[in-house]
Amino acid sequence: MAKMWDARFSKAENSRVNDFNSSISFDSRMFREDIEGSMAHAAMLGKCGIISLDESAKIVTALAEIKADLEAGKLAIDPEAEDIHMFVEEVLTARIGDTGKRLHTARSRNDQVALDIRLYLKKEITEIRSLVKGLLDAIVTIAEENTDTVMAGYTHLQRAQPVTFAHYVLAYAQMFIRDDLRLADVYDRTNISPLGSGALASTTYPIDRHMVAELLGMSGVTENSMDGVSDRDFLIELVFALSLIMMHLSRFSEEVILWCTSEFSFVELDDAFSTGSSIMPQKKNPDIAELVRGKTGRVYGDLTTVLTMMKGIPLAYNKDMQEDKEAAFDAIDNAKLCIELFTSMIATMTVKKEKLRQAASGGFINATDCADYLVKKGLPFRDAYRVSGRLVAYCIENKTDLESLTLDTYKTFSPLFDEGVYEAVNLENCVNERKVYGGPSKESVLHQIKLVKNYIEK
Ligand code: ARG
């Protein structure tokens, strides 16, 4: 097929070169953004007197029709086209003739593609942020139902100190709030128009870059034409933000997978979000959580792709940069799927409160509280720590726990013990005495819930 740019060539392009070079198979998903960008550009060209107002209006109308036809499926994307930018321009010229050929005045595909990808990512960021808010909402609901669900908190995957299930899941809420803030930040850096940068050195036409930005709802224009066409930081930042979201989802998934085992048995997934085995009839597998964990590696791979793609290329545009889209789209598609499914999975899972409470009792997670009790009675912490440690050793040897020891036994370890020790080692008290800001007490957790809810609503 003849190319728009083939005037200086004496031979047709090798057919494999056409396929190798083409990006239409993946960049056609930006057709709306490409057309909206072109409509703004055409309007600006008319307003600035670079083309006539009549021509400008004709182009804008035809572009709107092309967009509507593509959306309605009345116009099919030509898989032979080089990319979405060429395709739209070819259709435009086929429909309105010579006037269509005026659209590309004062513009290059380099600033055009830089604009299109920014417009496209803006939409995706907005969608992803609303999915993250949905996830936060599911977490808050679980938290509200579990402010009294005492469980062991872990370090080194060993039972450590008592918390509540609400406090536990609210830790993840904080991660996803940071993720959302990061997305908001990336959005601001994405929402800037590079159009007018031209191929790399802008243009001699008296264009109005700010007008285009304004028409497209962008907050400003890029400051340097060479940077304008060759910057993909915003895209890399987005893939990084998605990688962190995936990391958080993956950690949470790992916990859900553990919690579903008969050994932990802290939660049960809804049948609709579990899968069976083809051979073992008893199995109920947490495949969704495992896939989320697995896809995390894939999104990290996309991040490595875009970082590596950019690391050695000179200014300004290089064709390497066409590789940005498949990686970014893959990261976006997979992260969105994961957030959505993970949200539904946790929203429908059953929290086994008694199991959590049971597991909290057996692990001496109140040993620190026992030591603190002696400290309040005047013993230095290091000495109190030793007494409490010897008590734990005694309990292990005698297969009992700190809650069940008699006062006489306590007194053989330290004369400072009195009836009050039972209050001190009661797990519910251990949690609720941790009233420090950010701690697991009910009071503190209710405050956390309020803050997360405020965040979601804002
Ligand atoms: N398809 C190209 C891309 O995605 C568009 C820009 C091409 N510019 C060029 N001079 N070849 O990056």
Boltz pocket constraint, residues with backbone or C-beta under 6 A from the ligand:
constraints:
  - pocket:
      binder: B
      contacts: [[A, 21], [A, 23], [A, 27], [A, 82], [A, 83], [A, 109], [A, 110], [A, 113], [A, 317], [A, 318], [A, 319], [A, 321], [A, 322]]
      max_distance: 6.0
